[in-house]
Amino acid sequence: MRAMILAAGEGRRMRPLTDETPKPLLQVGGVPLLERHLLGLRDAGVNDVVVNASYLGDQIASFCGDGDRWGLRIEVSR
């Protein structure tokens, strides 16, 4: 099963937190929001994830890698 995460926004309402960190990488309880979503998708049976990234997209791509650490296949679409 495949899923897509929309993670391209600037997070303007979260400023100044998002000045240097994209909103999907902000942490809640020590875990980035994006990681929480990836784990939820994995637990729901998703294997392939496309993450749409734009604002500070290099950080998102670096964080995701190929998804192996979560047992997923991740592609970052810019």
Buried (B, 14 or more C-beta within 10 A) or exposed (E): EEBEBEBBBBBEEBEEEBEEBBBBBBEEEEEBBBBBBBBEBBEEEBEBBBBBBBBBBEBBBEBBEEBEEBEBBBBBEE
